[in-house]
Amino acid sequence: MFENLSERLDRSFKILKGEGKITEINVAETLKDVRRALLDADVNYKVAKTFTDTVKNKALGMNVLTAIKPSQLMVKVVHDELADLMGGNAKELSLENRPSVILMAGLNGAGKTTFCGKLALMLKKQMHKRPLLAACDTFRPAAMEQLRVLAEQIDIPIYIEEGATDPIAVAQNAIKEAKQKSYDVVIVDTAGRQSIDEELMVQIKDIKDAVNPEDTLLVVDAMTGQDAVNTAKEFNERLEIDGVILTKLDGDTRGGAAISIRTVVDKPIMFIGTGEKMEAIDVFHPDRMADRILGMGDVVSFVERAQQQYDEEEARRLSKKIAKNKFDFNDFKKQIEQIKKMGNIKDLASMIPGVGKQIKDVDIDNNAFDGIVAIIDSMTPAERENPDIINTSRKMRIAKGSGKKLDDVNRLVKQFDQMRKMMKMMNGSKGKMLMNAAMSKMGIS
């Protein structure tokens, strides 16, 4: 995410670091290079120019020329202005009514229907709401089926009318059902459309007028850069949206859409998609994104993702087993599954300050744990529950069953035994932290 832009900005700041004396001239040179970096990242030209002019005025106003470490002060000014450019503070959903209605709009192929499911899952798991998905894309029957499959996958109720042709009636009926069954939120999935499709643009405006949503959200593909920004501008002029959702941000190494939308459209980015999994959704925090763009990591988001997978009851059960030295391969596999749910491994690692630059050229396989899981799955139930019974003949059978070498099985069993001994020496919470760290090392190496 933003890899190219981060690298370019880092090079820009080195212009100041290499100077024995700081002058207005080399400050201007630095910001000229910053502007080029932003333009290469597909940031809107006017946005990039206004941004660097503002940074220059603030930097000079803060006596950057006489600062002990002017390059560090410049980084701070750029960081603060980047965060402000992207909206300053995170924007939350209204969710004041019951049920609250969220209208989802988007281009064909932007991932709107999938994001309806992701948002519903987030509302359920993180905000403890009772969401209802409303399948109102009567233009494309396959979209209704897609939403139905997603709803079943994440165990979210869905309102659907087979053969329906009037999306307004479907949306209104879904809201009636939500009131009758006490759902908190109705997420209305509408037909994907192009902004030039006059008929569908009129249709979604009519839907909005009929259901009066608290939030109208536009889903755009971050990887389309300024096309995404222009699309958001056109939709906003026709529909008056409340916020933007950027999908596929995990694959966007440039970042132009994320940086430009707030200024060009004057609407906040509210959520971002960070992967294909249904849990891969984050609230957009401008200050944290500025941290990541400038290579400072994002520890807060990292911790939040970990907490989303944290189950207090499971943690208590695990602590008791650790204390009794009963932690087994079944528990180990569960912890691997929790880590995998947190998201892309390289993306997670880049949230740790200083790590992003170190691993930018390293290919970290997101299936790094699969070999370990294959070995565990090749064990018998008795072997998983009682690792101490795994002798040489059992290891040979496990290696053959998992398609791995005997050395791989020996290494896993040895590392697992060492980890179990270390965890027993510590209390439950510290033990769990150590376990996660150890698993990461075992999985990626």
N, C-alpha and C positions, 0 to 999 in steps of 0.2 A: 504494500500500500504506500503510494507516494514515494517509492524508492528512488526514481530518477530525480524528482524535485529535491528530495532531502540531500542527495549527493551533490547536486548543483549548488544549492544554498551553502553547503559546507565549504565548497570550493570558493564561493564568493566571499565568505567571511575570512578566508585565509589571505585575501588581499590586504586586510587590515593587520592581521597577525604578523605578516612578513615585513611590515614597515617599522623602521626605527622611530619615525616621527609621524604623528597623525595630523593630517591636514584636511581642509575642506575638499581638496582635490581628490585625495584617495578615498575619502568617505563617499564622494560622488561616484568614483569609479566602482566602489563596492556595490553601491545601490544600482548602478547601471547594469552590473552583472546580475544582481538580484532580479532586476526587471526582465533581463533576457531569460533567466531561469524560469520565471513565472510565465512568460510568453511561450517558452518551449513546453511548459506543462499545460498549454492550451487554456491559460487564464485569459479572460477578456482583456483586450488592449487597454481600454480606458480604466478598468479596474486595476491593472498592473501599474499604470502610470500614476494614477491617483495614490495608490498604496505607497509607492517608493517616494513620491513627493512628501507625503505625510510623515513617513519614517525619517526622511532627511531633516525636515523641520523639527521634529521632536528630538531627534538625536543631537542636533546642534543646540537645541534649547536646553538639553540636559548636560551640556558641556562635555560631550563625548570626546572632543579634541584633547581635553586636559585630563581625562579619566585615566586611572592607573592601568586598567585593562579595557581599553575602548572597544575591542572586538567583542568582549563579553557583554558590555553595555549595549552594543549594537544588536547582538543576538536577542537581548531582553526586549528592546524596542520593537524589533521585527516580530518576536513572539506575541507580544501584547497586541500589536496591530493586526497580525494574522487572526488571532482569536476574535478581535472586534470585527474584522472583515467578514468572518464566517458566522457572525451573529451574537458574539459575546457570551450569552448564557444559553443553556439548553432550554428548549421549548417543550412544555408538557401538553398532553392531551387535556381537553376540558373535562370530560367525564362528570359533568354536574347533574345531568338529568338521569332518570332511570325509566326506560333504558336510554343510554347515550347512543347516538347514531354517528357512525364514522363512514363517510362515503369515499370509496377508493376509485381513483381514475388513473389512467395510464395508457401509454402507447402499446401497440402490439409488440410482444417480445421483451418487454421491460421487466417482466417478472411480477406483475401485479397480483395475479391470482395466488401464486406461491406466497407472496408477502402478506396477503390476507390471512393465510394460515399461520405464518410466523408471528404476526401481530396478535392474533387470537391466543396463541400459545404463551406469548409474553404476558398478556393481560391476565391469563389464568394462573400461570406459575409465579410470576413476580409481583403482580398487583392484586392477586386473589379475587379477580373478577369472574363473573359467569358470562362469557361471550357467546353470541350466536352468529354463525356465518350465514349470510343471505346470498344465495346464488342468483344474481340478477343479470347475468350475461345471457340473455335470450337470443342474442345474435349468433353466438357460437355454442351449440349444444355441448361440444367437447369440453368447454370451459366449466360447465356445470358438473360434468363427470369428474374433471380434474379437481374441483373444489371438494366434491364428495369424498374422493379418495384421500385427499389431504386431511379432511375433517375426521375420517375414520382413523387415519394414521396417528393423529395427535389427540384423539378422543375429545373432540369439540363438537357440540350439536350444530346441525346445519338445517336451514329452511330451504327447501327446493320444491319447485312445481314442475313436474314433468310436462313437456310440450308447451310450456307457457310462451307467450309471444309479447306480453306487455310487461317490461321491466319495472315500470312504476307500480303496477298492481302487486307484483311479487314483493317489491321492497316494502310497500305499505302492509301487506299481509304478514311479512316477516316481523315487522315492528309490533303488529297486533299480537302475534304469537309470543314475542319477547315479553310483552306486558302481562299476558295471561300466565306465563310460566316463570315470571320474575327473573328474567335474564338482565344483566347489568348493561351490556353493550351489544349493539348490532353492527356488524361489519358488513357493509353492502359492497359486494364485488360487481362491478359494471363491465360492460363490453370494452375490450381493448380497441383503441381507435387511433387514427392519425389526426393531427390537428386540422388537416385540410379536408377531413371527411365531415362535411357540413351536417349531414343527416344525424350522424352519431354525436356530434358536438351539441346539436340542439337537443338530442335525446337525453344526454347526461345533465344538461342544464334543467330540463323538465323534471328529471328525477330529483335533482337537488331542491328545486322549488317545492316538490311534492312532499319530501320527507324531512326537509329542514334540518340537515345534519349539524351536529355541534362542531365537527371537524371534517373538512374536505381535503383529502390528501392526494397528492399527485406522485405517482411512482415513475421514476426515470432511471435509465441505465447510466451509471457514472462513467463507464468506459467510452461513451459517445462524446464526452467532453463538452465543447460549446454547443453541439447539437442538443444536448440535454438542457443546457441553459436556455437556449432559444425556444425549445419545446415548453419548458416551464413558464416562460414569459407569455407565450401564445395562449396556453391553457389558462393562465391567471387572468389574462384580459377577457376571456370568454366566461370563465367559471368562478373567478374570485376564490382561489384556493386558500387554505389556511396554513399549509405546510408542504414540504417536499420530502420524499423518501428516496434515497439513493441506493439502488441495488448494485451488486457486483463491485463494491468498493474495494474488496480484497484483491481484485485483479487490476485495479487502476493504479499504475505506477506513476501517473502524471499528476492527477488531482485537480485539473482545471475546473471541473463542474463544482466540486465541493467548495472551492475558493471563490468562485464567481457568482453563484446563484443568489446568495443573500443580497448582494449589492444590486445586481441586474434586475432581479424579480421583486426584491423587497419582501421576500417571504422566507421564513426559517427552514433549514433542514432539520427535520424532527427525528428521523430514524435512518439507520444505514444497514445495508445487508453486507455481511462479512463472510459469506460462505454458502454452500449448498444445503447444509443441514437446517432443520426447522428451528433449532436453537440459535442459529447464526444471525442474530439481530441485536443491534445496540442502539441505545439512545444516542443522538449526536451531541457531543459536548465540544464546542468550539475550542475551548482552552486545552482540552486533552488532545484534540487533533493537531493543534499548533505544536504541542509537545512532540508529537510523533513526527510531524513534518520536519522539525528541527533536530531530530535524532535524540530527543530527551527521554524517549520511552513513554509509557503510560501505565504506571503501577496501579493507579486507582481502578482503571478498567480491568486490569488483570485480576485484581483481588475480587472485584464484583463478579467477574465470570466464574471464579472459583467458588464464591459463595452461592451462586445460582445452582451449583451441583452439590452443595453441602446439605446433607440430611442429618439433623440433630439426633434423631432416633438411631439412625445407622451408625453415626459417630460414637454414640454411647455403647452400642453393641460391639463396635470395633475396639473401643478402648478396653472393654472387659476382656476381650479375646487376647489383646496385646499384653495386658497385665498378666494373664495366665499362660502366656506363650503359646496360645492356640491359634494365632493368625495363620491361615492356610492359603492354598493357591486359589480357592474359590473367592476369598476376600481380595486377594491380589488382583484377580481378573476384574472384579467389580470396580476397583480403584482405577484400573487402566481404562475401563469404559467411561468413568467420570471424567478423566483427563481428556479423552478423545472428544467428549461432548463439548468441552470448552472452546473448541475451534481448531483452526489451522495451527500446527505446531510452530512453524516459522513465524507466523503472525503473533502468536503468544510470546515467543522468545523476543521478538522485536519490541514488546511492551516493557521489557526490562531495560532501564537506562544503560546506555553504553553497548548493549548487545546488538542492536539493530545494525550498526555499521560493521561489526565484526562478522556477522553472518550473511551480509547482503549477497556475497558471491558463493555462499555455501548452499548446496542443494539438500534440504532436509526433507526426507520422505515423510509425507503425512500418514503413511501406513507403517511407520517405524515400529509400532508395537505388534503388528500382525504376526511376526515370527514367534514372539513370546506367547501370544494367545493360541497359536497353532500347537505349540508344545503343551500348554496347559490343557487344551481340548483333547489331546491325545492321551492324557492320563486317565486312569480309572477314577470313579468317585472316591474310592478308598485312598488312592494316592493323593488326590487333591486335598482331602481332609486330613491326611496323615503324611506329610512330606517326608518324615523320618523313615518310612518304609521303602522309599525309592532307592533300590540297590542297583548294581551294575546291569543285571539282566533286564530289570524294569526300564532303566534308562535306554538300553538298546532298542527295546520295543517302542518306547515313546519317540525316539529319534526316527525310527522307521515309519511310524504312524503319522508323524508331523512333517515328514520330508526334510528334516533337518539333520545336521551331523551330530554325532555323539558328543563332540566337544561343545556344541551349542547347548545341549541339554545339561551337560556337566557344569557349564558356566552359569546357566540360569539357576540351577539348584544350589550351587555354591553361593552366588550373590544373594539369593533369596534367604538362605540360612544365615548369612552375615547380617542382612537387613533385619531379620526377625530378632536376632540377639541384641542388636543395637536398639531396636524399638522397645524391647522389654526393659532396658535400662532407663528409659525415659517415661514421663507421664503420657497419657493418652493423646493430648493435643499436639505435643511436641513430637511424639512418635509418628503421628499422622503426617505432619509436615515433612519429617525426615523420610518417611516412606514415599511420599510424592516426589521428593527430590531424587531419591534413589531410583525410583521407577523411570523418571525422565532420563537419567543417565543410562540406565540399562536399555531403555527403548531406542534412544537415538544413536548410541554407540554401535 
